[in-house]
Amino acid sequence: MIDKKIKIKITDDCQIFAKTMGIKGQDCLEYIELLEQLLDAKTVDSNYTEEYYQTEIQSFRQNKQFLKEGD
């Protein structure tokens, strides 16, 4: 499983840059909205990473049990 991360860079002139990593599809947009709220900031420009165009694949393991009927 890949960790979901946000890399944040704050420059000397107070610009904030953020990049999501390990977050596939449109889920990354929710994190950007959260950052805007936490930092009291507004997104001025954004670009999508390759992960934006990918989908999160979740696998589910299914255990099946079969009961053997008695004679």
C-alpha positions in Angstrom: 0.0 0.0 0.0 1.3 3.4 -1.0 1.3 6.2 1.7 -0.7 9.3 0.9 1.4 12.4 1.4 1.3 16.1 0.8 4.6 17.9 0.3 4.4 21.6 1.3 6.9 24.3 0.4 6.7 27.8 1.8 9.0 30.3 0.2 10.6 33.4 1.7 8.0 35.6 0.1 5.2 33.6 1.7 4.1 31.6 -1.3 2.8 28.2 -0.5 3.3 25.2 -2.9 1.7 21.9 -2.2 2.0 18.6 -4.1 0.0 15.5 -3.4 1.6 12.1 -3.7 0.0 8.7 -3.5 -3.5 10.1 -3.9 -5.2 8.9 -7.0 -8.1 10.4 -8.9 -10.1 13.3 -7.7 -9.4 12.6 -4.0 -6.4 14.9 -4.2 -8.8 17.9 -4.6 -10.3 17.3 -1.2 -6.8 17.6 0.4 -6.1 20.9 -1.4 -9.4 22.3 -0.1 -8.4 21.2 3.4 -5.1 22.9 3.1 -6.8 26.1 1.9 -8.9 26.0 5.1 -6.0 25.2 7.4 -3.7 27.9 5.9 -6.4 30.5 5.3 -5.2 30.6 1.7 -6.6 30.4 -1.8 -5.4 28.3 -4.7 -4.2 30.6 -7.5 -2.8 28.0 -9.9 -2.9 24.2 -10.0 -1.8 21.3 -12.2 -2.8 17.7 -12.1 -0.2 15.0 -11.5 -0.2 11.7 -13.3 -1.9 10.2 -10.3 -5.0 12.4 -10.9 -5.7 10.4 -14.0 -5.3 7.1 -12.2 -7.9 5.3 -10.2 -7.5 3.8 -6.7 -7.7 0.1 -6.9 -8.9 -1.6 -3.8 -8.8 -5.3 -3.5 -11.0 -7.2 -1.2 -10.2 -10.7 -0.1 -13.2 -12.9 0.1 -13.2 -15.9 2.3 -15.6 -18.6 1.4 -16.5 -21.5 3.7 -18.4 -24.5 2.5 -20.2 -26.7 4.9 -20.2 -30.4 4.2 -23.5 -32.0 4.9 -23.3 -35.0 7.1 -24.4 -38.5 5.9 
